[in-house]
Each structure stands twice: as C-alpha cells, then as structure tokens.
Amino acid sequence: MLEQIQAVAAQVGSIVVGKQPQIRLALTCLLARGHLLIEDLPGVGKTTLAHALSISLGLQFKRVQFTNDLLPADIVGVTVFDRDRTAFVFHPGPVFSQVLLADEINRASPKTQSALLEAMEERQISVEGSPHRLPEPFFVIATQNPQDQIGTFPLPESQLDRFLMCIELGYPDPKSERAILEGNDRRELLAALEASMDPDSLLAAQNLVREIRCSAPVIDYVQNLLTHSRRSSALAEGLSPRAGLALVQAARAWALLDGRNHVLPDDVQAVLTAVAGHRLRPARGVATSHRARAELVAGLLEAVPVP
C-alpha cells in the first residue's frame, strides 16, 4: 500500500517539478478524506497538480471553471421535465465525480460557492428535497487566485472551513524551472500518465488512516493548540472543533506516509500550517498571504509546549 502511494507521489513529482512537500501535503489531505484549496498566482501549476493527482490515482476527474455568472445548477445539476416519461428527471452536474476541480473558485459569487457546502460536508447534494449520494472517494480540489486580484470574491469562513488543507505552490526554484523550460509540454506529459493506484486501493488506504493510533499525550497537544488559539489576543477567533478533527486526521495520514502506525507531535506540527492557516485571522488587520498565515501558526506553535 505504502509503495503504491510513494509511486503516485513520484509520478506527480515528475510533472509538478520541485514541489515534493506540497505533493505530500496534497496526498495527506486525500488520505485523510479531506478537500484541498490551492491558493497562488495563475500559471504556477495548480491545475496541473490536480490533473496529475487524479490520473495517477485512477480517479474520475471533472473540472468546472468558476466565473461570476456561474450558477449553482451548473455544478450540482438540474431537474428537467421529460415528455416521454411524463416525469421530472434529474440530470447530474459535474459534482458527480471522484475528483472535482473547482478552478478559480473565488471568481464565482458567494451563492455559487455555497453550492459546494453540502457536497463537501455530507458527500451528497439535495435537489428539490431529494438527496443524491456522491461517488466514493470524493475529493474537491479548488484553486484560488490572490484576493487582491480584480474580479475575485473572498471565500466565506464557512466555505474555508470545509477545506481540510490550504497550500501554496509558489514559484519553482531555478533548477526546477530550468527542467520545466527544457522539458516537454506539461499537457503532453499528462496525456502520457498512467494510473499508479486504483480507487479501491485508495479507499483501503483511507480506511487504514483511521487505524493509526493517536495517543493521549498527542491528543492533549492538539487540544492545547486549539485552546490557546481561542484565548490568544493575537487572533480574532480560535480554531473550531472541526479544525481539531481535521488536524488529528491529517496527522494520522502524515504518519501513514512515514510508514508508522502511531502519531508523533512532529506529525501534528508538519500539517498544522496547511490545516490551520486558512482558518486563523489576526486580531488586527487581515492575513491575506500564505506567509502571514504561516506566521500566525508559528506563533501558535511557539506558545504551546510539545509533550
């Protein structure tokens, strides 16, 4: 199982060059049954990472380009009257896929963004009072442009909280950028990719994450981080219980990738910025950049002793 996951990481790393830490975080998010938000400038490989992950994992992939005129029905689907059946028939939207890429999610209106809330939390959607289950596994990868760019809407806290992790790719280092410039086109490389894992194996790996042991001292450490975030004068508000659950689950997945059956405080620290950064706001001002959010998390880590 671990060898398959490592093969996926290596294959994705051959497409998204020089971003192994971000690739590992993305795989951690998927193994923890979470959803991933990638925030960065256009052209740094956000969409390519989503494509490479879905192909390498053998998952069904659909993409929705979010724009200001996108409607909720364009995502979840619509019910249409069928004359032959003399009945209303539901036509599923692109959300009925194993990997949904919500490209430039913050270019759509808040009403359209909220269409994903039920899907991300309940793994189902409701149309005219009727629930429709989504496929398993179900994974949303959303990309987001910096909030200071023209034509963007800020994601509400309720939407941000549905994402288990938020990562930033950043510009490649000189060596990696050279390899990109001298190599083949990324689209050609994606077309040549083959699955290194299948959905059943992925589901088995996700179930294995739940069996990773998280000892009482590690739970105490997570709880102390949550408590301090709620009492800190530097933060506008603390981390929610959902954030705590996400942190424990992500730490379990990180431990699995290291081949361990138990969680260490180092695992919690490794995923804390990705899990908590987008959920924290400073008491004064706005932390819009990934670096500013990382500084908030660093202050939290410094204030809470490691067991």
C-alpha positions in Angstrom: 0.0 0.0 0.0 2.7 2.5 1.0 4.7 1.6 -2.1 1.7 2.5 -4.3 1.3 5.8 -2.6 5.0 6.6 -3.0 4.7 5.7 -6.6 1.9 8.2 -7.0 4.0 10.9 -5.3 7.0 10.2 -7.6 4.8 10.2 -10.7 3.1 13.5 -9.8 6.5 14.9 -8.9 7.7 14.2 -12.4 5.0 16.6 -13.7 4.9 19.2 -11.0 8.7 19.6 -10.6 10.3 20.6 -7.3 7.2 20.6 -5.2 7.5 17.4 -3.2 6.4 19.0 0.1 3.2 20.3 -1.5 2.6 17.0 -3.2 2.9 15.1 0.0 0.5 17.5 1.7 -2.0 17.0 -1.1 -1.8 13.3 -0.7 -2.1 13.6 3.0 -5.3 15.6 2.5 -6.7 13.0 0.2 -5.8 10.1 2.5 -7.5 12.0 5.4 -10.7 12.2 3.3 -10.4 16.0 3.1 -10.7 18.7 0.4 -7.8 20.8 -0.8 -7.6 24.5 -1.5 -4.6 25.7 -3.5 -4.0 29.4 -3.4 -1.5 31.0 -5.7 -0.9 33.2 -8.7 -2.0 31.9 -12.1 0.5 29.8 -14.0 2.4 28.1 -11.2 0.9 24.6 -11.7 -2.3 24.5 -9.5 -4.4 22.9 -12.2 -1.6 20.6 -13.4 -1.2 19.2 -9.8 -5.0 18.4 -9.7 -4.8 16.7 -13.1 -1.7 14.7 -12.2 -3.1 13.5 -8.9 -6.4 12.3 -10.4 -4.7 10.4 -13.3 -2.1 8.8 -11.0 -4.8 7.7 -8.6 -7.1 6.4 -11.3 -9.9 8.7 -10.4 -12.7 10.1 -12.5 -12.0 13.8 -13.0 -14.2 16.8 -13.9 -13.3 20.5 -14.0 -15.6 23.5 -13.5 -14.2 26.9 -14.4 -15.7 29.3 -11.9 -16.9 32.6 -13.2 -19.1 35.4 -11.9 -22.1 34.2 -14.0 -21.8 30.5 -12.9 -25.0 29.2 -11.3 -25.4 26.5 -8.6 -27.2 24.3 -11.1 -24.1 24.4 -13.3 -22.3 22.5 -10.6 -24.9 20.2 -8.9 -27.2 19.5 -11.9 -30.8 20.3 -12.8 -34.2 18.6 -12.9 -35.9 18.7 -16.3 -39.3 17.5 -17.4 -39.1 14.5 -19.7 -42.1 14.3 -22.0 -41.6 10.7 -22.9 -41.6 9.7 -19.2 -44.1 12.4 -18.2 -41.9 13.0 -15.2 -39.2 15.2 -14.0 -35.7 13.7 -14.4 -32.6 14.8 -12.6 -29.5 15.4 -14.8 -26.4 15.2 -12.6 -23.8 18.0 -12.8 -20.0 17.8 -12.7 -20.0 17.5 -8.9 -20.8 13.8 -9.5 -17.2 12.8 -10.0 -14.4 11.4 -7.8 -12.2 14.5 -8.2 -13.9 17.8 -8.8 -11.6 20.7 -9.8 -13.2 24.0 -8.8 -10.9 26.2 -10.8 -10.6 29.8 -9.6 -13.3 29.2 -7.1 -13.2 32.8 -5.7 -14.2 34.3 -9.1 -17.8 32.9 -8.6 -20.4 34.6 -6.4 -20.9 33.5 -2.8 -24.2 31.9 -3.8 -22.5 29.7 -6.3 -19.6 28.9 -3.9 -22.2 27.8 -1.3 -23.5 25.1 -3.7 -20.5 23.0 -2.7 -21.0 23.2 1.0 -23.4 20.2 1.4 -21.3 18.2 -1.1 -18.1 18.8 0.8 -19.5 18.1 4.2 -22.2 15.4 3.6 -20.9 13.9 0.4 -24.3 14.3 -1.1 -26.4 17.0 -2.7 -30.0 17.8 -2.4 -32.1 18.9 -5.3 -35.8 19.8 -4.7 -35.7 18.0 -1.4 -34.3 14.7 -2.8 -30.8 13.7 -1.7 -28.3 12.3 -4.2 -25.2 10.5 -3.0 -21.8 11.4 -4.5 -19.3 8.7 -5.6 -16.6 7.4 -3.3 -13.9 8.6 -3.0 -15.0 12.2 -3.4 -12.3 14.9 -3.4 -12.7 18.6 -4.2 -9.6 20.5 -5.3 -10.2 24.2 -5.5 -7.8 26.8 -6.8 -7.9 30.4 -5.7 -6.2 33.5 -7.0 -4.9 36.0 -4.6 -7.7 38.1 -3.1 -6.3 41.4 -4.2 -6.7 40.4 -7.9 -9.6 42.0 -9.9 -12.8 40.1 -10.1 -12.5 37.9 -7.0 -14.9 37.3 -4.1 -13.5 36.3 -0.7 -14.5 32.8 0.4 -16.7 33.0 3.5 -15.4 31.3 6.7 -18.0 28.5 6.4 -16.6 27.6 2.9 -13.0 27.9 4.0 -13.6 25.6 7.0 -14.8 22.8 4.6 -11.3 22.6 3.2 -9.1 20.4 5.3 -6.0 22.0 3.9 -4.8 25.1 2.1 -1.4 25.1 0.4 0.6 27.4 -1.8 2.8 26.2 -4.6 5.0 29.3 -5.2 7.5 29.9 -7.9 9.8 26.9 -8.7 13.5 27.0 -7.7 16.0 27.8 -10.5 16.9 24.1 -11.1 13.3 23.0 -11.3 12.3 25.9 -13.5 15.2 25.0 -15.8 13.9 21.5 -16.0 10.4 22.8 -16.9 11.7 25.1 -19.6 13.9 22.4 -21.2 11.3 19.6 -20.8 8.2 18.6 -22.7 4.9 20.4 -22.6 3.0 19.6 -19.3 -0.1 18.7 -21.3 1.8 16.1 -23.3 3.3 14.7 -20.1 -0.2 14.5 -18.5 -1.6 12.7 -21.6 1.2 10.0 -21.2 0.5 9.4 -17.5 -1.0 6.1 -16.3 -2.6 5.2 -13.0 -0.3 4.0 -10.3 -3.2 3.3 -8.0 -6.9 2.4 -8.3 -9.9 3.8 -6.4 -10.3 0.6 -4.3 -6.7 0.8 -3.1 -7.2 4.4 -2.3 -10.3 3.7 -0.2 -8.4 0.9 1.6 -5.6 3.4 2.4 -8.1 5.9 3.7 -9.6 3.2 6.0 -6.0 2.4 7.1 -5.5 6.0 8.2 -8.3 5.6 10.7 -6.4 2.8 12.4 -3.3 4.9 13.0 -3.0 5.3 16.8 -3.1 8.8 18.3 -2.0 8.6 22.0 -3.5 10.6 24.8 -0.4 13.0 25.0 -0.7 13.8 21.3 -4.5 14.5 21.8 -3.6 16.7 24.7 -1.1 18.6 22.4 -3.8 19.1 19.8 -6.3 20.3 22.4 -3.8 22.7 23.9 -3.2 24.2 20.4 -7.0 24.6 20.0 -7.4 26.2 23.5 -4.5 28.6 23.0 -5.8 29.7 19.6 -9.2 30.6 21.3 -7.5 32.5 24.1 -4.8 34.3 22.2 -5.1 38.1 21.9 -3.2 38.0 18.6 -6.1 36.1 16.9 -9.6 37.3 16.1 -11.1 33.8 16.8 -9.8 30.4 17.6 -9.8 27.1 15.8 -13.1 25.2 15.8 -13.7 21.5 16.8 -13.9 20.7 13.1 -10.4 22.1 12.7 -9.2 19.9 15.6 -10.7 16.8 14.0 -9.0 17.8 10.7 -5.7 18.2 12.4 -5.8 14.8 14.1 -6.9 13.1 10.8 -4.2 14.9 8.8 -1.5 13.9 11.3 -2.6 10.3 11.1 -2.3 10.4 7.3 1.1 12.0 7.6 2.2 9.3 9.9 1.0 6.6 7.5 3.1 8.2 4.7 6.1 7.8 7.0 5.2 4.1 7.5 4.3 4.4 11.2 1.2 3.1 13.0 1.2 6.0 15.5 1.1 9.8 15.5 4.0 11.9 16.8 3.9 15.6 17.8 6.1 16.1 14.7 3.3 14.9 12.5 0.9 17.5 14.1 3.5 20.2 13.5 4.1 19.1 9.9 0.5 19.6 8.9 -0.6 22.5 11.2 0.1 25.3 8.8 -1.8 23.7 6.0 -4.7 22.7 8.2 -5.0 25.8 10.5 -3.5 28.7 8.4 -6.6 29.5 6.4 -8.8 29.2 9.5 -7.0 31.8 11.5 -7.4 35.6 11.4 -5.3 38.2 13.2 -7.0 40.3 15.8 -5.9 43.4 13.8 -5.6 43.6 10.1 -6.0 40.9 7.5 -3.7 38.0 6.8 -4.2 37.6 3.1 -0.8 36.0 2.2 0.3 32.4 2.9 3.4 33.9 4.6 1.3 36.0 7.0 -0.9 32.9 7.9 2.3 30.9 8.4 3.5 33.5 10.9 0.2 33.1 12.9 0.7 29.3 13.0 4.4 29.8 14.0 3.3 31.9 17.0 0.8 29.3 18.0 3.5 26.5 17.9 5.9 28.6 19.9 3.4 29.3 22.6 2.3 25.7 23.1 4.9 23.3 24.6 5.5 19.9 23.0 4.6 17.0 25.2 
